Amino acid sequence: MTIITDEQCAAYSRAGHPERPARITETTKLLRAQKELPLTWAPPALADEEVILRAHSAQMFSRLFVEQDFDGDTPYHPGIAAHARRSAGGALAAMESARAGKPAFSLLRPPGHHATHDHSMGFCYLNSIAIAALAAGTKRIAVFDFDVHHGNGTEDILKDRAGTLFCSVHQHPAYPGSGTRNVATNCFNFPVPPHPARSHYREVLTSALAQVKKFKPTLIGVSAGFDAYVRDPLAQGPLELEDFHWLGTSLRELDVPVFSILEGGYSSKLPELVFAYLKGLAGKEIADSSFKRPDKTVKSDP
């Protein structure tokens, strides 16, 4: 399995913001130190403007260079256009790796699934998964989003796009407030209330995976958000570490090439959650001894 990352993605931050550099640096540290899963490492390139404009308007792309916050959750940072293009480039590299028969995970920031065709929002500046999906060149690509927040941007970009399927399992009510019903002919939403039973959340995830399987995709892109974790500070999900391993295993069992990109996940347990998911994708079991770090209260400062 290939991990696509670049230390440059940790070079920006805003004090108090939950989307902080430690999400990447701590996860990278764990993955480089572990001995159970063979990994190769690769850097991303900046996504070309031409590829980005398949998913976004020219006006939105130009807005990335304006030194002004996008909204209250999505601040301007010096160089944010390059950071967002690098994250999209990681998704493109992960997609190409999967098409070549090698699973890949893009471990970069910023995340992307809230960025719509016309607007950056919700910590997201460019929609990396949508950019990769539209560049894949395959007749049937499914995007499966298990981030606890609805992938409204991905839905906005992919709705009614021939040869694409979008499935999102997410908490509602929660940011951004959308995802209560299916949209167009190819976007299927699976809302779950706050504080659901863990078994119910698994049942809903299973239903969404069944929808993906029914589509018979030749490639699956995953918006891998780990904020449905029971102790994530930004939502009220019920999932445990074992559930993310199960998600990886379930995607593996679909027997379709898969690439994944990091979306949300804001607890200090994020590195272990990612590792568990990757082990599921690789067909490896998890052992109690693999996850010994205490689950600490998240600090807001980067």
Phi, psi and omega per residue, in radians:
M1 nan 2.491 -3.122
T2 -1.836 2.339 3.008
I3 -1.858 2.140 -3.141
I4 -1.808 2.056 -3.108
T5 -2.699 2.967 -3.136
D6 -2.767 2.246 -3.094
E7 -1.097 -0.329 3.122
Q8 -1.078 -0.409 -3.099
C9 -1.245 -0.188 3.083
A10 -1.667 0.179 -2.997
A11 -1.536 0.015 3.122
Y12 -2.287 2.670 3.122
S13 -2.966 2.891 2.978
R14 -2.391 2.235 -3.089
A15 -0.952 2.321 3.111
G16 1.527 -0.138 -3.106
H17 -1.493 2.314 -3.083
P18 -1.237 -0.386 3.127
E19 -1.510 1.498 -2.911
R20 -2.054 2.792 -3.083
P21 -0.980 -0.568 -3.096
A22 -1.040 -0.404 3.086
R23 -0.993 -0.679 -3.129
I24 -1.544 -0.827 -3.033
T25 -1.112 -0.706 -3.140
E26 -1.251 -0.647 3.116
T27 -1.187 -0.742 3.095
T28 -1.058 -0.729 -3.141
K29 -1.034 -0.813 -3.137
L30 -1.129 -0.801 -3.073
L31 -1.146 -0.587 3.110
R32 -1.294 -0.477 -3.096
A33 -1.491 -0.482 -3.055
Q34 -1.213 2.696 -3.085
K35 -2.080 0.008 -3.020
E36 -1.507 -0.477 -3.028
L37 -2.104 2.060 3.104
P38 -1.235 2.173 -3.103
L39 -2.217 2.554 2.920
T40 -1.975 2.706 -3.032
W41 -2.135 2.449 -3.131
A42 -2.550 2.528 3.084
P43 -1.525 2.718 3.042
P44 -1.584 2.806 2.929
A45 -1.782 2.850 3.038
L46 -1.233 2.295 3.075
A47 -1.108 2.394 3.122
D48 -1.228 2.583 3.126
E49 -1.011 -0.698 -3.128
E50 -1.019 -0.708 3.133
V51 -1.235 -0.709 3.129
I52 -1.065 -0.665 -3.066
L53 -1.285 -0.087 2.964
R54 -1.256 -0.428 -3.099
A55 -1.901 -0.453 -3.010
H56 -2.233 2.748 3.090
S57 -1.321 2.711 3.090
A58 -1.090 -0.620 3.125
Q59 -1.107 -0.717 3.124
M60 -1.135 -0.757 3.131
F61 -1.048 -0.757 3.135
S62 -1.106 -0.581 -3.103
R63 -1.098 -0.429 -3.130
L64 -1.060 -0.383 -3.069
F65 -1.683 0.001 -3.141
V66 -1.536 2.212 -3.047
E67 -1.408 1.252 -3.125
Q68 -2.700 2.419 3.138
D69 -1.011 2.551 -3.122
F70 -1.444 -0.728 2.980
D71 -2.812 -3.062 -3.069
G72 -1.116 -0.422 3.136
D73 -1.687 -0.254 -2.943
T74 -2.195 1.461 -3.060
P75 -1.340 2.739 2.942
Y76 -1.359 2.399 2.998
H77 -2.202 2.506 3.019
P78 -0.961 2.254 3.136
G79 1.383 0.219 -3.063
I80 -1.111 -0.515 3.100
A81 -1.056 -0.759 3.124
A82 -1.181 -0.703 3.113
H83 -1.079 -0.772 3.140
A84 -1.161 -0.696 3.106
R85 -1.164 -0.589 3.096
R86 -1.178 -0.725 3.113
S87 -1.115 -0.742 3.064
A88 -1.110 -0.652 3.081
G89 -1.109 -0.604 3.067
G90 -1.126 -0.713 3.090
A91 -1.110 -0.707 3.101
L92 -1.107 -0.735 3.123
A93 -1.148 -0.688 3.106
A94 -1.121 -0.713 3.108
M95 -1.079 -0.803 3.139
E96 -1.116 -0.654 3.096
S97 -1.085 -0.788 3.136
A98 -1.107 -0.709 3.112
R99 -1.092 -0.494 3.106
A100 -1.492 0.042 3.054
G101 1.674 0.174 -3.139
K102 -2.134 2.019 3.130
P103 -1.019 2.580 -3.111
A104 -2.530 2.650 3.115
F105 -2.261 2.161 3.102
S106 -1.585 1.933 -3.088
L107 -1.814 1.397 -3.051
L108 -2.476 2.882 2.961
R109 -2.341 2.694 0.139
P110 -1.355 2.829 2.984
P111 -1.219 -3.128 -3.009
G112 -2.482 -0.284 -2.837
H113 -1.267 -0.138 3.044
H114 -1.577 -0.247 -3.128
A115 -1.243 2.100 -3.122
T116 -1.539 -3.084 3.108
H117 -1.003 -0.599 -2.999
D118 -2.024 -0.188 -2.980
H119 -2.446 2.404 2.912
S120 -1.470 2.421 -3.108
M121 -2.919 2.850 2.990
G122 1.004 0.804 -3.118
F123 1.324 -0.031 -2.957
C124 -1.999 2.361 -3.061
Y125 -1.954 -0.742 2.994
L126 -2.272 2.571 -3.090
N127 -1.577 1.602 -3.008
S128 -1.066 -0.751 -3.076
I129 -1.188 -0.668 3.121
A130 -1.201 -0.694 3.098
I131 -1.044 -0.790 3.141
A132 -1.165 -0.706 -3.130
A133 -1.079 -0.734 -3.103
L134 -1.332 -0.298 3.113
A135 -1.645 -0.082 -2.965
A136 -1.187 -0.513 3.126
G137 1.236 0.351 3.096
T138 -1.855 2.669 -3.064
K139 -1.332 -0.398 -3.084
R140 -2.489 1.736 3.099
I141 -2.072 2.320 3.091
A142 -1.887 2.425 3.003
V143 -1.965 2.101 -3.137
F144 -1.939 2.122 -3.030
D145 -2.049 1.917 3.111
F146 -1.892 0.257 2.963
D147 -1.050 2.554 -3.072
V148 -1.222 -0.247 3.091
H149 -1.826 2.464 -3.097
H150 -1.040 2.351 3.097
G151 -1.419 1.149 -3.058
N152 -1.067 -0.619 -3.135
G153 -1.194 -0.752 3.115
T154 -1.093 -0.734 3.088
E155 -1.044 -0.802 -3.121
D156 -1.034 -0.681 -3.085
I157 -1.383 -0.654 -3.027
L158 -1.627 -0.205 -3.068
K159 -1.011 2.282 3.128
D160 1.141 0.221 3.049
R161 -1.387 2.113 -3.127
A162 -1.018 2.411 3.069
G163 1.401 0.146 3.125
T164 -2.127 2.637 3.028
L165 -2.321 2.425 3.056
F166 -2.202 2.222 3.086
C167 -2.249 2.218 -3.107
S168 -2.230 2.213 2.989
V169 -1.881 2.159 -2.985
H170 -2.754 2.815 3.077
Q171 -1.359 2.447 2.994
H172 -2.571 2.254 0.101
P173 -1.354 2.517 3.074
A174 -3.052 2.921 3.068
Y175 -1.015 2.425 0.026
P176 -1.671 0.225 3.071
G177 1.593 -0.009 -3.122
S178 -1.767 -3.047 3.063
G179 1.457 0.504 -3.136
T180 -1.538 -0.260 -3.101
R181 -2.577 2.897 3.068
N182 -1.249 2.637 -3.064
V183 -2.226 2.418 -3.138
A184 0.963 -2.584 -3.114
T185 -1.834 -0.089 -2.962
N186 -2.320 0.125 -3.121
C187 -2.061 2.023 -3.040
F188 -2.030 2.184 -3.093
N189 -1.963 2.457 -3.079
F190 -2.250 1.342 -3.119
P191 -1.257 2.528 3.132
V192 -2.269 2.397 -3.117
P193 -1.243 2.831 3.039
P194 -1.060 2.613 3.092
H195 0.947 0.804 3.103
P196 -1.357 2.871 2.991
A197 -1.129 2.491 3.130
R198 -1.025 -0.681 -3.141
S199 -1.121 -0.644 3.119
H200 -1.161 -0.747 3.138
Y201 -1.066 -0.701 3.100
R202 -1.107 -0.697 3.124
E203 -1.083 -0.698 3.135
V204 -1.201 -0.733 3.066
L205 -1.034 -0.706 3.114
T206 -1.091 -0.711 3.108
S207 -1.108 -0.716 3.125
A208 -1.151 -0.716 3.098
L209 -1.122 -0.597 3.078
A210 -1.132 -0.643 3.088
Q211 -1.142 -0.706 3.074
V212 -1.067 -0.818 -3.131
K213 -1.070 -0.721 -3.136
K214 -1.042 -0.564 -3.137
F215 -1.189 -0.380 -3.115
K216 0.996 0.996 -3.125
P217 -1.265 2.747 3.005
T218 -1.727 -0.134 3.118
L219 -2.725 2.467 3.116
I220 -2.165 2.208 2.990
G221 -1.829 2.373 -3.054
V222 -2.057 2.142 2.911
S223 -1.476 1.688 -3.007
A224 -1.607 1.667 3.044
G225 -1.844 2.390 -3.023
F226 -1.939 0.438 -3.096
D227 -1.621 0.071 2.921
A228 -1.457 0.045 3.055
Y229 -1.055 2.465 -2.972
V230 -1.069 -0.431 -3.139
R231 -1.977 0.400 3.031
D232 -1.248 2.416 -3.054
P233 -1.363 -0.195 -3.037
L234 -1.841 0.070 -3.128
A235 -2.697 -3.101 -3.094
Q236 -2.234 0.901 3.125
G237 -1.491 2.957 -3.070
P238 -1.961 0.007 -2.904
L239 -1.326 2.578 3.067
E240 -1.900 3.009 -3.132
L241 -0.922 -0.736 -3.092
E242 -1.076 -0.504 -3.130
D243 -1.221 -0.587 3.100
F244 -1.279 -0.575 2.996
H245 -1.102 -0.750 3.104
W246 -1.070 -0.691 3.091
L247 -1.059 -0.797 3.088
G248 -1.057 -0.763 3.114
T249 -1.087 -0.752 -3.115
S250 -1.119 -0.698 3.090
L251 -1.165 -0.681 3.094
R252 -1.048 -0.694 -3.077
E253 -1.243 -0.223 3.039
L254 -1.246 -0.295 3.071
D255 1.019 0.765 3.097
V256 -2.274 2.463 3.093
P257 -0.956 2.346 -3.057
V258 -2.232 2.381 2.900
F259 -2.229 2.587 -3.069
S260 -2.273 2.615 3.032
I261 -2.270 2.576 3.108
L262 -1.301 2.238 2.989
E263 -1.887 -1.878 -3.102
G264 -1.582 -2.997 -3.074
G265 2.194 1.875 -2.920
Y266 -2.224 0.152 3.071
S267 -1.528 2.852 3.090
S268 -1.205 -0.179 -3.140
K269 -1.485 -0.031 -3.062
L270 -0.874 -0.796 -3.133
P271 -0.986 -0.745 -3.133
E272 -1.210 -0.616 3.120
L273 -1.148 -0.752 3.092
V274 -1.096 -0.774 -3.135
F275 -1.061 -0.750 3.126
A276 -1.083 -0.776 3.120
Y277 -1.059 -0.798 -3.138
L278 -1.099 -0.667 3.106
K279 -1.143 -0.648 3.049
G280 -1.087 -0.784 3.106
L281 -1.044 -0.590 -3.086
A282 -1.530 -0.050 -3.129
G283 1.347 0.417 3.132
K284 -1.779 2.509 3.080
E285 -1.366 2.789 3.017
I286 -1.804 2.546 3.119
A287 -2.114 2.576 -3.137
D288 -0.960 -0.612 -3.088
S289 -1.198 -0.228 -3.117
S290 -1.329 -0.273 -2.941
F291 -2.348 1.338 -3.044
K292 -1.844 -0.110 -3.132
R293 -1.194 2.395 3.087
P294 -1.176 2.624 3.121
D295 -1.549 1.722 -3.027
K296 -1.552 2.812 3.003
T297 -1.133 2.358 -3.111
V298 -1.262 2.338 3.019
K299 -1.636 2.403 -3.076
S300 -1.303 -0.619 -3.082
D301 -1.225 2.500 -3.131
P302 -1.201 nan nan
